Amino acid sequence: MDTAGGTLEVNHVYGYSDADWSWAPAPDATTAASLGHDPGLPSADDPGSPRTAGSDDVWAASAGLDLPSNHAAQIDQLVDDILAGRGHDTTLASTRPTMEFVTAVYASSIECETVHRRDLTPANRFYDSLSGGLPTDTITARLDAGRL
């Protein structure tokens, strides 16, 4: 998470401890101006280019650079696309099914009932908030009651 004072980052999604957190203070303006380069341009430390279609391995031939699948890589790609003036593969429309699924999982867990995609309309309490607008103690009690 970027803030005015710096960046707070956790490097583990599940079961993290204090050791998994790091804080990088924001640099002064002079230092900040000297950081980075235009990601839309190739650089000398570029790790290579994608394999060409002439490769014997069809899977490898169709692949681009092997990049990690994490938020940093996703944000890097978005920034690269913006600075290079390219369209970006991820759109609000393409992420909606994932968000509907996540919302249904949360709603189902809290309500202890099946939630269908058709249920997730603007009238549904979970449409705007994964907590359904319920107080934390209500959610905790419901989740504890649903455990075996």
MITI-412655 format. One record per residue: residue number from 1; x, y, z of N, C-alpha, C in turn; residue in three letters. Coordinates in nm, 2 decimals. Atoms other than C-alpha are relative to their C-alpha. Layout:
BEGIN
NODE:k:n.X:n.Y:n.Z:ca.X:ca.Y:ca.Z:c.X:c.Y:c.Z:r
NODE:NUM:X:Y:Z:X:Y:Z:X:Y:Z:ALA
...
//
This chain:
BEGIN
NODE:k:n.X:n.Y:n.Z:ca.X:ca.Y:ca.Z:c.X:c.Y:c.Z:r
NODE:1:0.08:-0.12:0.00:0.00:0.00:0.00:0.09:0.12:0.00:MET
NODE:2:-0.07:-0.12:0.00:0.14:0.33:-0.10:-0.07:0.11:0.07:ASP
NODE:3:0.05:-0.11:-0.08:0.10:0.63:0.13:0.09:0.12:-0.03:THR
NODE:4:-0.08:-0.12:0.02:0.23:0.98:0.14:0.14:-0.01:0.07:ALA
NODE:5:-0.12:0.02:-0.07:0.50:0.86:0.38:0.09:-0.11:-0.05:GLY
NODE:6:-0.08:0.11:0.05:0.61:0.55:0.20:-0.09:-0.12:-0.04:GLY
NODE:7:0.07:0.12:0.04:0.51:0.20:0.10:0.00:-0.11:0.11:THR
NODE:8:0.01:0.11:-0.10:0.38:-0.07:0.34:-0.03:-0.12:-0.09:LEU
NODE:9:0.02:0.12:0.08:0.40:-0.42:0.20:0.00:-0.13:0.08:GLU
NODE:10:0.00:0.13:-0.06:0.32:-0.77:0.31:0.03:-0.10:-0.11:VAL
NODE:11:-0.04:0.10:0.11:0.49:-1.06:0.12:-0.06:-0.13:0.01:ASN
NODE:12:0.07:0.13:-0.01:0.26:-1.34:0.23:-0.15:0.03:0.02:HIS
NODE:13:0.14:-0.03:0.00:-0.11:-1.35:0.18:-0.07:-0.07:0.12:VAL
NODE:14:0.07:0.07:-0.10:-0.22:-1.62:0.43:0.10:-0.04:0.12:TYR
NODE:15:-0.08:0.04:-0.11:-0.08:-1.68:0.78:0.12:0.09:0.02:GLY
NODE:16:-0.12:-0.09:-0.01:0.16:-1.38:0.78:0.02:0.04:0.14:TYR
NODE:17:-0.03:-0.05:-0.13:0.34:-1.26:1.08:0.07:0.14:-0.01:SER
NODE:18:-0.07:-0.13:0.00:0.52:-0.93:1.17:0.12:0.00:-0.10:ASP
NODE:19:-0.12:0.01:0.08:0.83:-1.06:0.99:-0.03:0.01:-0.15:ALA
NODE:20:0.04:-0.01:0.14:0.63:-1.06:0.66:-0.03:0.14:-0.05:ASP
NODE:21:0.03:-0.13:0.04:0.57:-0.69:0.66:0.13:0.08:-0.02:TRP
NODE:22:-0.11:-0.09:0.02:0.81:-0.42:0.53:-0.05:0.14:-0.02:SER
NODE:23:0.03:-0.14:0.02:0.81:-0.04:0.53:0.11:0.06:-0.08:TRP
NODE:24:-0.10:-0.08:0.08:0.99:0.17:0.27:-0.04:0.14:0.00:ALA
NODE:25:0.04:-0.14:-0.01:0.98:0.54:0.35:0.02:0.06:-0.14:PRO
NODE:26:-0.01:-0.07:0.13:0.92:0.77:0.05:0.13:0.08:-0.01:ALA
NODE:27:-0.13:-0.08:0.01:1.24:0.92:-0.08:-0.03:0.15:-0.02:PRO
NODE:28:0.02:-0.14:0.03:1.30:1.29:-0.10:-0.02:0.03:-0.14:ASP
NODE:29:0.04:-0.04:0.14:1.20:1.47:-0.42:0.11:-0.02:-0.10:ALA
NODE:30:-0.12:0.02:0.09:1.55:1.47:-0.57:0.03:-0.14:-0.03:THR
NODE:31:-0.02:0.14:0.02:1.60:1.10:-0.52:-0.11:-0.06:-0.08:THR
NODE:32:0.12:0.05:0.07:1.25:1.02:-0.64:0.01:0.03:-0.15:ALA
NODE:33:-0.01:-0.04:0.14:1.31:1.21:-0.96:0.11:-0.08:-0.08:ALA
NODE:34:-0.11:0.07:0.07:1.62:1.00:-1.04:-0.03:-0.15:-0.01:SER
NODE:35:0.04:0.14:0.00:1.44:0.66:-0.99:-0.07:-0.04:-0.13:LEU
NODE:36:0.08:0.06:0.11:1.31:0.44:-1.27:0.04:0.04:-0.14:GLY
NODE:37:-0.02:-0.03:0.14:1.30:0.46:-1.65:-0.14:-0.03:-0.07:HIS
NODE:38:0.12:0.03:0.07:1.03:0.45:-1.91:-0.01:-0.14:-0.03:ASP
NODE:39:0.02:0.15:0.02:0.90:0.09:-1.89:-0.04:-0.03:-0.14:PRO
NODE:40:0.04:0.03:0.14:0.78:0.12:-2.25:0.11:-0.01:-0.09:GLY
NODE:41:-0.12:0.01:0.08:1.13:0.13:-2.38:0.09:-0.12:0.05:LEU
NODE:42:-0.09:0.11:-0.04:1.37:-0.17:-2.39:0.12:0.06:0.08:PRO
NODE:43:-0.12:-0.04:-0.07:1.66:-0.15:-2.15:0.11:-0.11:-0.01:SER
NODE:44:-0.12:0.09:0.01:2.01:-0.31:-2.14:-0.02:-0.12:0.09:ALA
NODE:45:0.01:0.11:-0.09:1.91:-0.53:-1.85:-0.13:-0.08:-0.03:ASP
NODE:46:0.12:0.08:0.04:1.60:-0.67:-2.04:0.03:-0.15:0.00:ASP
NODE:47:-0.04:0.14:-0.02:1.59:-1.04:-1.95:-0.01:-0.08:-0.13:PRO
NODE:48:0.01:0.07:0.12:1.52:-1.14:-2.31:-0.14:0.02:-0.07:GLY
NODE:49:0.12:-0.02:0.07:1.24:-1.16:-2.56:-0.08:-0.13:-0.01:SER
NODE:50:0.07:0.12:0.01:0.96:-1.41:-2.61:0.05:-0.09:-0.10:PRO
NODE:51:-0.04:0.10:0.10:1.03:-1.73:-2.80:-0.08:0.03:-0.13:ARG
NODE:52:0.07:-0.02:0.13:0.94:-1.72:-3.17:-0.08:-0.12:-0.04:THR
NODE:53:0.09:0.10:0.05:0.68:-1.92:-3.35:0.07:-0.12:-0.06:ALA
NODE:54:-0.08:0.11:0.06:0.96:-2.14:-3.50:0.04:-0.10:0.10:GLY
NODE:55:-0.04:0.09:-0.10:1.02:-2.31:-3.17:-0.07:-0.14:-0.01:SER
NODE:56:0.06:0.13:0.01:0.95:-2.69:-3.15:-0.10:-0.01:0.11:ASP
NODE:57:0.09:0.01:-0.11:0.77:-2.64:-2.82:-0.11:0.10:-0.02:ASP
NODE:58:0.11:-0.09:0.03:0.43:-2.49:-2.91:-0.04:0.08:0.12:VAL
NODE:59:0.04:-0.07:-0.12:0.35:-2.40:-2.55:0.10:0.11:0.02:TRP
NODE:60:-0.10:-0.10:-0.02:0.68:-2.22:-2.51:0.00:0.11:-0.11:ALA
NODE:61:0.00:-0.09:0.11:0.65:-2.06:-2.85:-0.11:0.11:0.01:ALA
NODE:62:0.11:-0.09:-0.02:0.32:-1.90:-2.75:0.01:0.09:0.12:SER
NODE:63:-0.02:-0.07:-0.12:0.45:-1.77:-2.42:0.08:0.12:-0.02:ALA
NODE:64:-0.08:-0.12:-0.01:0.59:-1.43:-2.34:0.11:-0.02:0.10:GLY
NODE:65:-0.09:0.01:-0.11:0.84:-1.36:-2.07:-0.07:-0.06:0.12:LEU
NODE:66:0.06:0.07:-0.12:0.79:-1.57:-1.76:0.00:0.11:0.11:ASP
NODE:67:0.01:-0.10:-0.10:0.67:-1.31:-1.51:-0.08:-0.06:0.12:LEU
NODE:68:0.07:0.05:-0.12:0.55:-1.38:-1.15:-0.14:0.05:-0.01:PRO
NODE:69:0.14:-0.03:-0.01:0.18:-1.38:-1.09:-0.03:0.06:0.14:SER
NODE:70:0.02:-0.07:-0.13:0.15:-1.12:-0.81:-0.05:0.14:-0.03:ASN
NODE:71:0.05:-0.14:0.01:0.02:-0.77:-0.75:0.10:0.09:-0.07:HIS
NODE:72:-0.11:-0.09:0.06:0.36:-0.61:-0.83:0.01:-0.02:-0.15:ALA
NODE:73:-0.01:0.02:0.15:0.38:-0.78:-1.17:-0.12:0.05:-0.07:ALA
NODE:74:0.12:-0.05:0.07:0.02:-0.69:-1.25:0.00:0.15:-0.01:GLN
NODE:75:-0.01:-0.14:0.01:0.07:-0.33:-1.16:0.11:0.05:-0.09:ILE
NODE:76:-0.11:-0.03:0.10:0.40:-0.32:-1.35:-0.05:0.00:-0.14:ASP
NODE:77:0.05:0.01:0.14:0.22:-0.44:-1.66:-0.10:0.11:-0.03:GLN
NODE:78:0.10:-0.11:0.02:-0.06:-0.18:-1.62:0.08:0.13:-0.02:LEU
NODE:79:-0.08:-0.12:0.02:0.20:0.10:-1.58:0.07:0.00:-0.14:VAL
NODE:80:-0.07:0.01:0.13:0.40:-0.03:-1.88:-0.10:0.03:-0.11:ASP
NODE:81:0.10:-0.02:0.10:0.08:-0.04:-2.09:-0.04:0.15:-0.01:ASP
NODE:82:0.04:-0.14:0.00:-0.02:0.31:-1.99:0.11:0.09:-0.06:ILE
NODE:83:-0.11:-0.09:0.05:0.32:0.47:-2.05:0.03:-0.03:-0.15:LEU
NODE:84:-0.02:0.03:0.14:0.35:0.29:-2.38:-0.12:0.03:-0.09:ALA
NODE:85:0.12:-0.03:0.08:0.00:0.40:-2.49:-0.07:-0.12:-0.05:GLY
NODE:86:0.07:0.12:0.04:-0.12:0.04:-2.52:-0.13:-0.02:0.08:ARG
NODE:87:0.12:0.05:-0.08:-0.46:-0.10:-2.42:0.05:-0.10:0.10:GLY
NODE:88:-0.04:0.10:-0.10:-0.45:-0.32:-2.11:-0.10:-0.11:-0.01:HIS
NODE:89:0.09:0.12:0.01:-0.59:-0.68:-2.11:-0.11:0.00:0.10:ASP
NODE:90:0.10:0.01:-0.11:-0.77:-0.64:-1.78:-0.09:0.12:0.00:THR
NODE:91:0.10:-0.11:0.01:-1.09:-0.44:-1.79:-0.09:-0.02:0.12:THR
NODE:92:0.10:0.02:-0.11:-1.36:-0.38:-1.53:-0.09:-0.11:-0.04:LEU
NODE:93:0.09:0.11:0.04:-1.58:-0.61:-1.74:0.06:-0.14:0.02:ALA
NODE:94:-0.06:0.13:-0.01:-1.33:-0.89:-1.74:0.03:-0.04:0.15:SER
NODE:95:-0.02:0.03:-0.14:-1.28:-0.87:-1.36:-0.14:-0.03:0.07:THR
NODE:96:0.13:0.01:-0.07:-1.66:-0.87:-1.28:-0.03:-0.14:0.04:ARG
NODE:97:0.04:0.14:-0.04:-1.71:-1.25:-1.28:0.09:-0.04:0.12:PRO
NODE:98:-0.08:0.03:-0.12:-1.42:-1.29:-1.03:-0.05:0.07:0.12:THR
NODE:99:0.05:-0.07:-0.11:-1.55:-1.02:-0.81:-0.14:-0.05:0.05:MET
NODE:100:0.13:0.06:-0.04:-1.90:-1.18:-0.82:0.02:-0.13:0.07:GLU
NODE:101:-0.03:0.12:-0.07:-1.75:-1.51:-0.72:0.05:0.02:0.14:PHE
NODE:102:-0.05:-0.04:-0.13:-1.56:-1.36:-0.43:-0.11:0.05:0.09:VAL
NODE:103:0.11:-0.05:-0.08:-1.86:-1.17:-0.32:-0.10:-0.11:0.04:THR
NODE:104:0.09:0.11:-0.04:-2.08:-1.48:-0.33:0.06:-0.09:0.10:ALA
NODE:105:-0.07:0.08:-0.11:-1.82:-1.67:-0.12:-0.02:0.07:0.13:VAL
NODE:106:0.01:-0.07:-0.12:-1.82:-1.40:0.14:-0.15:0.00:0.05:TYR
NODE:107:0.14:0.00:-0.04:-2.20:-1.37:0.14:-0.05:-0.13:0.05:ALA
NODE:108:0.04:0.13:-0.03:-2.25:-1.74:0.15:0.05:-0.04:0.14:SER
NODE:109:-0.06:0.03:-0.13:-2.01:-1.78:0.44:-0.07:0.08:0.12:SER
NODE:110:0.06:-0.08:-0.10:-2.17:-1.50:0.64:-0.14:-0.03:0.02:ILE
NODE:111:0.14:0.03:-0.01:-2.53:-1.58:0.56:-0.03:-0.15:0.03:GLU
NODE:112:0.01:0.14:-0.01:-2.47:-1.96:0.58:-0.11:-0.06:-0.09:CYS
NODE:113:0.09:0.05:0.10:-2.67:-2.02:0.27:0.06:0.02:-0.14:GLU
NODE:114:-0.05:0.00:0.13:-2.62:-2.07:-0.10:-0.03:0.14:-0.06:THR
NODE:115:0.02:-0.13:0.07:-2.57:-1.74:-0.30:0.03:-0.02:-0.14:VAL
NODE:116:-0.02:0.01:0.14:-2.62:-1.74:-0.67:0.03:0.14:-0.06:HIS
NODE:117:-0.04:-0.12:0.07:-2.49:-1.49:-0.92:-0.12:0.10:-0.01:ARG
NODE:118:0.12:-0.08:0.02:-2.84:-1.37:-0.99:-0.04:0.08:0.13:ARG
NODE:119:0.04:-0.07:-0.12:-2.87:-1.27:-0.62:0.08:0.12:0.03:ASP
NODE:120:-0.09:-0.11:-0.02:-2.59:-1.02:-0.64:-0.04:0.13:-0.08:LEU
NODE:121:0.06:-0.12:0.07:-2.80:-0.72:-0.75:0.03:0.12:0.09:THR
NODE:122:-0.02:-0.12:-0.09:-2.76:-0.36:-0.62:-0.08:0.00:0.13:PRO
NODE:123:0.09:0.01:-0.12:-3.04:-0.44:-0.37:0.06:-0.09:0.11:ALA
NODE:124:-0.06:0.09:-0.09:-2.82:-0.71:-0.21:0.10:0.07:0.09:ASN
NODE:125:-0.09:-0.07:-0.09:-2.64:-0.60:0.10:0.15:-0.02:-0.02:ARG
NODE:126:-0.14:0.03:0.03:-2.31:-0.76:-0.02:0.04:0.07:-0.14:PHE
NODE:127:-0.04:-0.06:0.13:-2.32:-0.57:-0.36:0.11:0.10:0.02:TYR
NODE:128:-0.09:-0.11:-0.02:-2.13:-0.28:-0.22:0.11:-0.02:0.10:ASP
NODE:129:-0.10:0.03:-0.11:-1.94:-0.44:0.07:0.00:-0.15:0.03:SER
NODE:130:-0.01:0.14:-0.03:-1.80:-0.78:0.13:-0.04:-0.04:0.14:LEU
NODE:131:0.05:0.03:-0.13:-1.91:-0.75:0.49:-0.15:0.01:0.01:SER
NODE:132:0.15:-0.02:0.01:-2.27:-0.68:0.38:-0.04:0.11:0.09:GLY
NODE:133:0.03:-0.11:-0.08:-2.25:-0.37:0.60:-0.03:-0.05:0.15:GLY
NODE:134:0.03:0.06:-0.13:-2.28:-0.60:0.91:0.12:0.04:0.10:LEU
NODE:135:-0.10:-0.02:-0.10:-2.09:-0.52:1.23:0.09:-0.12:0.01:PRO
NODE:136:-0.10:0.11:-0.01:-1.77:-0.73:1.29:-0.05:-0.11:0.10:THR
NODE:137:0.04:0.10:-0.10:-1.92:-0.90:1.60:-0.11:-0.09:-0.06:ASP
NODE:138:0.10:0.08:0.06:-2.22:-1.01:1.40:0.06:-0.10:-0.10:THR
NODE:139:-0.07:0.09:0.09:-2.00:-1.16:1.13:0.07:-0.11:0.07:ILE
NODE:140:-0.07:0.10:-0.08:-1.78:-1.33:1.38:-0.09:-0.10:0.06:THR
NODE:141:0.09:0.09:-0.06:-2.07:-1.48:1.56:-0.06:-0.10:-0.10:ALA
NODE:142:0.05:0.08:0.11:-2.22:-1.61:1.23:0.10:-0.10:-0.05:ARG
NODE:143:-0.11:0.09:0.04:-1.89:-1.76:1.12:0.03:-0.10:0.10:LEU
NODE:144:-0.03:0.09:-0.10:-1.83:-1.92:1.45:-0.12:-0.10:0.01:ASP
NODE:145:0.11:0.09:-0.01:-2.18:-2.07:1.45:-0.01:-0.10:-0.12:ALA
NODE:146:0.00:0.09:0.12:-2.13:-2.22:1.10:0.11:-0.10:0.00:GLY
NODE:147:-0.11:0.10:0.00:-1.82:-2.41:1.20:-0.04:-0.13:0.06:ARG
NODE:148:0.04:0.13:-0.05:-1.84:-2.78:1.27:0.08:-0.03:0.12:LEU
//
